[in-house]
Amino acid sequence: MLKNGNEDLSAKWKRDTIRVLRYSAVAMLLNDPDSLRDRLLVWMQTIMRAFGAQRSCDVTYRVMQEVVKQHLTPIQAELFCPILELNRRSLGVTA
């Protein structure tokens, strides 16, 4: 579980991840990853850096791509995984 002092952040992490996932689905359907990046990911990136959550983001969106490949058809996964990779690169650990 994610902890910030004595506070359990798991519920917040889940809400934020679902929010990003929903916006990601819309970006995929509209074929507009630029708006996702500009309107949500840049803002979320600031928050994730402030809380030092980049490693968790990196793992979350890396694993999510593998799960998507297991549950969607190859064509569906081919459409959605680039959006998840954008999330991982934007919110995860930067080199």
C-alpha beads as a LAMMPS data file, in Angstrom:
LAMMPS data file: protein, C-alpha beads

95 atoms
94 bonds

1 atom types
1 bond types

-500.0 500.0 xlo xhi
-500.0 500.0 ylo yhi
-500.0 500.0 zlo zhi

Masses

1 110.0

Atoms # bond

1 1 1 0.000 0.000 0.000
2 1 1 1.113 3.513 -0.697
3 1 1 1.761 5.486 2.450
4 1 1 2.257 9.176 3.040
5 1 1 3.196 9.385 6.688
6 1 1 0.365 7.566 8.434
7 1 1 -2.163 8.053 5.624
8 1 1 -3.028 5.151 3.316
9 1 1 -3.065 6.530 -0.226
10 1 1 -4.314 3.372 -1.958
11 1 1 -7.848 4.700 -2.510
12 1 1 -6.518 7.959 -3.956
13 1 1 -4.080 6.048 -6.171
14 1 1 -6.943 3.919 -7.484
15 1 1 -9.144 6.962 -8.201
16 1 1 -6.338 8.806 -9.988
17 1 1 -5.406 5.733 -12.032
18 1 1 -9.025 5.196 -13.076
19 1 1 -9.302 8.882 -13.999
20 1 1 -6.207 8.672 -16.212
21 1 1 -7.481 5.417 -17.732
22 1 1 -10.830 7.013 -18.626
23 1 1 -9.193 10.036 -20.216
24 1 1 -6.861 7.651 -22.039
25 1 1 -9.797 5.751 -23.517
26 1 1 -11.317 9.011 -24.754
27 1 1 -7.970 10.064 -26.249
28 1 1 -7.758 6.732 -28.068
29 1 1 -11.325 6.988 -29.382
30 1 1 -10.759 10.559 -30.568
31 1 1 -7.250 9.765 -31.824
32 1 1 -6.012 12.744 -29.806
33 1 1 -3.121 11.796 -27.508
34 1 1 -1.838 15.373 -27.655
35 1 1 -4.867 16.685 -25.753
36 1 1 -4.465 13.916 -23.164
37 1 1 -0.860 14.938 -22.636
38 1 1 -1.526 18.677 -22.619
39 1 1 -4.737 18.708 -20.580
40 1 1 -4.199 15.931 -18.050
41 1 1 -0.786 14.309 -18.045
42 1 1 1.254 17.484 -17.616
43 1 1 -0.871 18.379 -14.585
44 1 1 -0.722 14.833 -13.166
45 1 1 3.037 14.750 -13.779
46 1 1 3.487 17.691 -11.420
47 1 1 1.479 15.924 -8.731
48 1 1 3.263 12.583 -9.162
49 1 1 6.652 14.303 -8.903
50 1 1 5.560 16.212 -5.811
51 1 1 4.608 12.950 -4.107
52 1 1 7.585 11.033 -5.493
53 1 1 5.264 8.537 -7.177
54 1 1 7.068 8.203 -10.520
55 1 1 8.248 4.640 -9.859
56 1 1 4.730 3.563 -8.969
57 1 1 3.420 5.190 -12.159
58 1 1 6.102 3.497 -14.211
59 1 1 5.188 0.065 -12.838
60 1 1 1.436 0.700 -13.012
61 1 1 1.386 1.649 -16.682
62 1 1 3.978 -0.951 -17.688
63 1 1 1.919 -3.740 -16.082
64 1 1 -1.315 -2.269 -17.413
65 1 1 -0.006 -2.706 -20.957
66 1 1 0.613 -6.395 -20.292
67 1 1 -2.857 -6.837 -18.800
68 1 1 -4.448 -5.070 -21.768
69 1 1 -2.650 -7.449 -24.132
70 1 1 -4.117 -10.394 -22.214
71 1 1 -7.710 -9.118 -22.195
72 1 1 -8.117 -7.302 -25.503
73 1 1 -7.712 -8.522 -29.037
74 1 1 -4.326 -7.809 -30.613
75 1 1 -5.833 -5.042 -32.746
76 1 1 -7.505 -3.409 -29.731
77 1 1 -4.312 -3.635 -27.689
78 1 1 -2.350 -2.155 -30.602
79 1 1 -4.627 0.892 -30.449
80 1 1 -4.601 1.338 -26.675
81 1 1 -1.066 0.400 -25.598
82 1 1 0.559 3.477 -27.189
83 1 1 -1.694 5.641 -25.018
84 1 1 -0.694 3.656 -21.934
85 1 1 2.951 4.040 -22.923
86 1 1 2.426 7.806 -23.206
87 1 1 1.046 7.707 -19.661
88 1 1 4.044 5.695 -18.444
89 1 1 6.569 8.013 -20.097
90 1 1 4.759 11.125 -18.869
91 1 1 4.099 10.047 -15.286
92 1 1 6.821 7.475 -14.665
93 1 1 10.518 7.713 -13.991
94 1 1 12.373 9.931 -16.403
95 1 1 15.952 9.222 -17.371

Bonds

1 1 1 2
2 1 2 3
3 1 3 4
4 1 4 5
5 1 5 6
6 1 6 7
7 1 7 8
8 1 8 9
9 1 9 10
10 1 10 11
11 1 11 12
12 1 12 13
13 1 13 14
14 1 14 15
15 1 15 16
16 1 16 17
17 1 17 18
18 1 18 19
19 1 19 20
20 1 20 21
21 1 21 22
22 1 22 23
23 1 23 24
24 1 24 25
25 1 25 26
26 1 26 27
27 1 27 28
28 1 28 29
29 1 29 30
30 1 30 31
31 1 31 32
32 1 32 33
33 1 33 34
34 1 34 35
35 1 35 36
36 1 36 37
37 1 37 38
38 1 38 39
39 1 39 40
40 1 40 41
41 1 41 42
42 1 42 43
43 1 43 44
44 1 44 45
45 1 45 46
46 1 46 47
47 1 47 48
48 1 48 49
49 1 49 50
50 1 50 51
51 1 51 52
52 1 52 53
53 1 53 54
54 1 54 55
55 1 55 56
56 1 56 57
57 1 57 58
58 1 58 59
59 1 59 60
60 1 60 61
61 1 61 62
62 1 62 63
63 1 63 64
64 1 64 65
65 1 65 66
66 1 66 67
67 1 67 68
68 1 68 69
69 1 69 70
70 1 70 71
71 1 71 72
72 1 72 73
73 1 73 74
74 1 74 75
75 1 75 76
76 1 76 77
77 1 77 78
78 1 78 79
79 1 79 80
80 1 80 81
81 1 81 82
82 1 82 83
83 1 83 84
84 1 84 85
85 1 85 86
86 1 86 87
87 1 87 88
88 1 88 89
89 1 89 90
90 1 90 91
91 1 91 92
92 1 92 93
93 1 93 94
94 1 94 95
